[in-house]
Amino acid sequence: MHGVAVDKEPVLIVMELLKIGDFGLTREGDIYHMATTRKLPIKWIPPEIIVNNTFSFKSDVWSFGILGK
């Protein structure tokens, strides 16, 4: 599932445990390519999403790392 970490999703960080609360924008699969352009949270968007609109497990981990700081 990709595309979860956006600024409007509830996030709770307690004792170094990151929890996400809404899976409404998720996509299932190894890699997801956006077919259309949409607004994305530039503060924690990985470079590969900006360049080629590709979400993956690696891009999700990158985004969660930025959110957890």
DSSP file (Angstrom, degrees, kcal/mol; ACC not computed):
  #  RESIDUE AA STRUCTURE BP1 BP2  ACC     N-H-->O    O-->H-N    N-H-->O    O-->H-N    TCO  KAPPA ALPHA  PHI   PSI    X-CA   Y-CA   Z-CA
    1    1 A M              0   0    0      0, 0.0     2,-0.3     0, 0.0    27,-0.2   0.000 360.0 360.0 360.0 130.7    0.0    0.0    0.0
    2    2 A H  B     +A   27   0A   0     25,-1.6    25,-0.8     1,-0.1    55,-0.1  -0.883 360.0  45.1-131.5 159.8    1.5    3.3   -1.0
    3    3 A G        +     0   0    0     -2,-0.3    -1,-0.1    53,-0.2    22,-0.1   0.746  67.8 123.9  85.7  25.4    0.6    7.0   -0.8
    4    4 A V        +     0   0    0     -3,-0.2     2,-1.4     1,-0.1     5,-0.1   0.876  44.6  85.3 -85.2 -40.8   -0.5    7.1    2.8
    5    5 A A        +     0   0    0     39,-0.1     2,-0.3     3,-0.1    -1,-0.1  -0.487  54.0 138.6 -77.5  92.9    1.7    9.8    4.3
    6    6 A V    >   -     0   0    0     -2,-1.4     3,-1.7    34,-0.1    34,-0.0  -0.914  63.6-109.0-128.6 160.1    0.0   13.1    3.6
    7    7 A D  T 3  S+     0   0    0     -2,-0.3     4,-0.1     1,-0.3    -2,-0.1   0.660 114.2  56.9 -66.3 -16.4   -0.3   16.1    5.9
    8    8 A K  T 3  S+     0   0    0      2,-0.1    -1,-0.3     0, 0.0    -3,-0.1   0.511  85.4  96.8 -92.1  -4.8   -4.1   15.6    6.4
    9    9 A E  S <  S-     0   0    0     -3,-1.7     2,-0.2    -5,-0.1    14,-0.0  -0.664  85.3-108.1 -85.2 137.5   -3.8   12.1    7.7
   10   10 A P        -     0   0    0      0, 0.0    11,-1.8     0, 0.0     2,-0.4  -0.458  40.3-175.6 -65.6 130.3   -3.8   11.6   11.5
   11   11 A V  E     -B   20   0B   0     -2,-0.2     2,-0.5     9,-0.2     9,-0.2  -0.996   9.1-168.2-130.1 133.8   -0.3   10.7   12.8
   12   12 A L  E     -B   19   0B   0      7,-1.9     7,-2.2    -2,-0.4     2,-0.6  -0.985   1.3-171.3-124.3 123.9    0.6    9.8   16.4
   13   13 A I  E     +B   18   0B   0     -2,-0.5     2,-0.4     5,-0.2     5,-0.2  -0.948  16.5 161.1-117.8 112.4    4.1    9.5   17.5
   14   14 A V  E >   -B   17   0B   0      3,-1.7     3,-1.1    -2,-0.6    -2,-0.1  -0.992  69.5 -16.1-133.8 124.3    4.6    8.1   21.1
   15   15 A M  T 3  S-     0   0    0     -2,-0.4    -1,-0.1     1,-0.3     3,-0.1   0.900 127.6 -51.5  50.3  49.3    7.8    6.7   22.4
   16   16 A E  T 3  S+     0   0    0      1,-0.2     2,-0.5    52,-0.1    -1,-0.3   0.738 109.5 125.3  62.3  26.5    9.3    6.3   19.0
   17   17 A L  E <   -B   14   0B   0     -3,-1.1    -3,-1.7     2,-0.0     2,-0.5  -0.972  47.3-155.6-117.0 117.8    6.3    4.4   17.6
   18   18 A L  E     -B   13   0B   0     -2,-0.5     2,-0.4    -5,-0.2    -5,-0.2  -0.822  13.0-175.6 -97.5 123.6    4.8    6.0   14.5
   19   19 A K  E     -B   12   0B   0     -7,-2.2    -7,-1.9    -2,-0.5     2,-0.4  -0.959  11.5-155.2-120.7 136.8    1.1    5.2   13.8
   20   20 A I  E     -B   11   0B   0     -2,-0.4    -9,-0.2    -9,-0.2     3,-0.1  -0.847   3.1-165.9-106.7 148.9   -1.0    6.2   10.8
   21   21 A G        +     0   0    0    -11,-1.8     2,-0.4    -2,-0.4   -10,-0.1   0.546  62.4  48.3-116.5  -6.3   -4.7    6.5   11.1
   22   22 A D        -     0   0    0    -12,-0.3     3,-0.2   -18,-0.1    -1,-0.2  -0.985  41.6-179.1-141.5 128.0   -6.3    6.7    7.7
   23   23 A F    >   +     0   0    0     -2,-0.4     3,-1.4     1,-0.2    -1,-0.1   0.021  47.0 120.8-110.4  25.7   -5.7    4.5    4.7
   24   24 A G  T 3  S+     0   0    0      1,-0.3    -1,-0.2   -20,-0.1   -20,-0.1   0.761  77.6  42.3 -64.0 -27.2   -8.1    6.2    2.3
   25   25 A L  T 3  S+     0   0    0     -3,-0.2    -1,-0.3   -21,-0.1   -23,-0.1   0.252  88.2 127.5-102.5  11.9   -5.4    7.1   -0.3
   26   26 A T    <   -     0   0    0     -3,-1.4     2,-0.4   -25,-0.1   -23,-0.2  -0.296  40.1-161.8 -75.6 154.0   -3.6    3.8   -0.3
   27   27 A R  B     -A    2   0A   0    -25,-0.8   -25,-1.6     2,-0.1     2,-0.4  -0.994  16.2-132.8-130.2 138.5   -2.8    1.6   -3.3
   28   28 A E        +     0   0    0     -2,-0.4     2,-0.2   -27,-0.2     3,-0.1  -0.765  60.1  63.7 -96.0 137.4   -1.9   -2.0   -3.1
   29   29 A G  S    S-     0   0    0     -2,-0.4     3,-0.1     1,-0.1    -2,-0.1  -0.718  87.6 -80.4 139.2 172.0    1.1   -3.4   -5.0
   30   30 A D  S    S+     0   0    0      1,-0.2    27,-0.7    -2,-0.2     2,-0.4   0.914 111.1  13.7 -73.0 -44.1    4.9   -3.1   -5.3
   31   31 A I  E     -C   56   0C   0     25,-0.2     2,-0.4    -3,-0.1    -1,-0.2  -0.994  64.8-163.5-136.4 140.4    5.0    0.1   -7.3
   32   32 A Y  E     -C   55   0C   0     23,-2.5    23,-3.4    -2,-0.4     2,-0.5  -0.992   3.8-160.8-127.0 126.8    2.2    2.6   -8.1
   33   33 A H  E     -C   54   0C   0     -2,-0.4     2,-0.3    21,-0.2    21,-0.2  -0.921  22.9-126.2-105.5 127.1    2.4    5.2  -10.9
   34   34 A M        -     0   0    0     19,-2.3     3,-0.0    -2,-0.5     4,-0.0  -0.570  15.4-162.0 -71.1 128.8    0.1    8.2  -10.7
   35   35 A A  S    S+     0   0    0     -2,-0.3     2,-0.3     2,-0.0    -1,-0.2   0.811  73.7  31.7 -80.7 -31.5   -1.9    8.5  -13.9
   36   36 A T  S    S-     0   0    0     17,-0.0     2,-0.3     0, 0.0    -1,-0.0  -0.820  90.1 -99.9-124.2 164.0   -2.9   12.1  -13.2
   37   37 A T        +     0   0    0     -2,-0.3     2,-0.3    -3,-0.0    -2,-0.0  -0.658  45.3 168.1 -83.2 135.8   -1.3   15.1  -11.5
   38   38 A R        -     0   0    0     -2,-0.3     2,-0.2    -4,-0.0    -4,-0.0  -0.954  42.8 -86.3-141.3 162.8   -2.5   15.9   -8.0
   39   39 A K        -     0   0    0     -2,-0.3     0, 0.0     2,-0.0     0, 0.0  -0.515  47.2-169.9 -71.2 133.8   -1.3   18.1   -5.2
   40   40 A L        -     0   0    0     -2,-0.2     2,-1.2   -34,-0.0     5,-0.1  -0.921  34.1-101.6-125.6 150.6    1.3   16.4   -3.0
   41   41 A P    >   -     0   0    0      0, 0.0     3,-1.5     0, 0.0     4,-0.3  -0.575  34.5-167.1 -73.2  96.9    2.9   17.4    0.3
   42   42 A I  G >  S+     0   0    0     -2,-1.2     3,-0.6     1,-0.3     8,-0.1   0.711  75.3  74.2 -62.3 -22.8    6.2   18.8   -0.9
   43   43 A K  G 3  S+     0   0    0      1,-0.2    -1,-0.3    -3,-0.1     0, 0.0   0.825 116.3  15.0 -62.7 -31.4    7.7   18.9    2.6
   44   44 A W  G <  S+     0   0    0     -3,-1.5    -1,-0.2   -39,-0.1    -2,-0.2   0.082  89.9 127.0-133.8  26.7    8.1   15.1    2.7
   45   45 A I    <   -     0   0    0     -3,-0.6    15,-0.1    -4,-0.3   -39,-0.0  -0.736  59.5-122.6 -85.3 129.5    7.7   13.9   -0.8
   46   46 A P    >>  -     0   0    0      0, 0.0     4,-1.3     0, 0.0     3,-1.2  -0.364  22.4-114.5 -67.5 150.5   10.6   11.7   -2.0
   47   47 A P  H 3> S+     0   0    0      0, 0.0     4,-2.4     0, 0.0     5,-0.2   0.839 112.0  61.1 -56.2 -37.0   12.5   12.9   -5.1
   48   48 A E  H 3> S+     0   0    0      1,-0.2     4,-2.2     2,-0.2     6,-0.9   0.789 102.1  52.6 -66.1 -25.1   11.4    9.9   -7.3
   49   49 A I  H <> S+     0   0    0     -3,-1.2     4,-1.8     4,-0.2    -1,-0.2   0.903 110.8  46.7 -73.8 -40.7    7.8   10.9   -6.9
   50   50 A I  H  < S+     0   0    0     -4,-1.3    -2,-0.2     2,-0.2    -1,-0.2   0.910 118.2  42.7 -64.1 -42.2    8.5   14.5   -8.0
   51   51 A V  H  < S+     0   0    0     -4,-2.4    -2,-0.2     1,-0.1    -3,-0.2   0.935 137.8   2.4 -73.7 -48.4   10.5   13.3  -11.0
   52   52 A N  H  < S-     0   0    0     -4,-2.2    -3,-0.2    -5,-0.2    -2,-0.2   0.213  89.5-115.0-132.7  18.4    8.4   10.3  -12.3
   53   53 A N     <  +     0   0    0     -4,-1.8   -19,-2.3     1,-0.2     2,-0.5   0.844  64.1 147.8  53.5  40.0    5.2   10.0  -10.2
   54   54 A T  E     -C   33   0C   0     -6,-0.9     2,-0.3   -21,-0.2   -21,-0.2  -0.932  29.7-167.5-114.2 120.4    6.3    6.6   -8.8
   55   55 A F  E     +C   32   0C   0    -23,-3.4   -23,-2.5    -2,-0.5     2,-0.3  -0.804  18.8 156.3 -99.2 144.9    5.3    5.5   -5.3
   56   56 A S  E  >  -C   31   0C   0     -2,-0.3     4,-2.0   -25,-0.2   -53,-0.2  -0.920  58.6 -88.7-152.4 177.5    7.0    2.4   -3.8
   57   57 A F  H  > S+     0   0    0    -27,-0.7     4,-2.2    -2,-0.3     5,-0.2   0.899 126.5  53.5 -58.3 -41.0    7.8    0.8   -0.4
   58   58 A K  H  > S+     0   0    0      1,-0.2     4,-2.1     2,-0.2    -1,-0.2   0.891 107.2  49.6 -63.7 -40.5   11.0    2.8   -0.4
   59   59 A S  H  > S+     0   0    0      2,-0.2     4,-2.2     1,-0.2    -1,-0.2   0.870 109.7  52.4 -68.1 -34.8    9.3    6.1   -1.0
   60   60 A D  H  X S+     0   0    0     -4,-2.0     4,-2.5     2,-0.2    -2,-0.2   0.917 109.3  48.8 -64.2 -43.6    6.9    5.4    1.9
   61   61 A V  H  X S+     0   0    0     -4,-2.2     4,-2.2     2,-0.2    -2,-0.2   0.908 110.3  51.8 -62.7 -42.1    9.7    4.6    4.2
   62   62 A W  H  X S+     0   0    0     -4,-2.1     4,-1.8     2,-0.2    -1,-0.2   0.930 111.2  47.5 -59.4 -46.8   11.4    7.9    3.2
   63   63 A S  H  X S+     0   0    0     -4,-2.2     4,-2.4     1,-0.2    -2,-0.2   0.904 111.2  49.9 -63.8 -42.9    8.2    9.9    3.9
   64   64 A F  H  X S+     0   0    0     -4,-2.5     4,-2.2     1,-0.2    -1,-0.2   0.868 107.6  55.5 -64.2 -35.7    7.7    8.2    7.3
   65   65 A G  H  < S+     0   0    0     -4,-2.2     4,-0.4     2,-0.2    -1,-0.2   0.896 109.5  46.0 -62.2 -40.4   11.3    9.0    8.2
   66   66 A I  H >< S+     0   0    0     -4,-1.8     3,-1.0     1,-0.2    -2,-0.2   0.908 112.8  49.9 -68.5 -42.6   10.7   12.7    7.4
   67   67 A L  H 3< S+     0   0    0     -4,-2.4    -2,-0.2     1,-0.2    -1,-0.2   0.856 106.4  56.9 -63.0 -35.6    7.4   12.7    9.4
   68   68 A G  T 3<        0   0    0     -4,-2.2    -1,-0.2     1,-0.2    -2,-0.2   0.564 360.0 360.0 -76.2  -8.8    9.0   11.1   12.4
   69   69 A K    <         0   0    0     -3,-1.0    -1,-0.2    -4,-0.4    -2,-0.1   0.501 360.0 360.0 -72.4 360.0   11.7   13.8   12.8
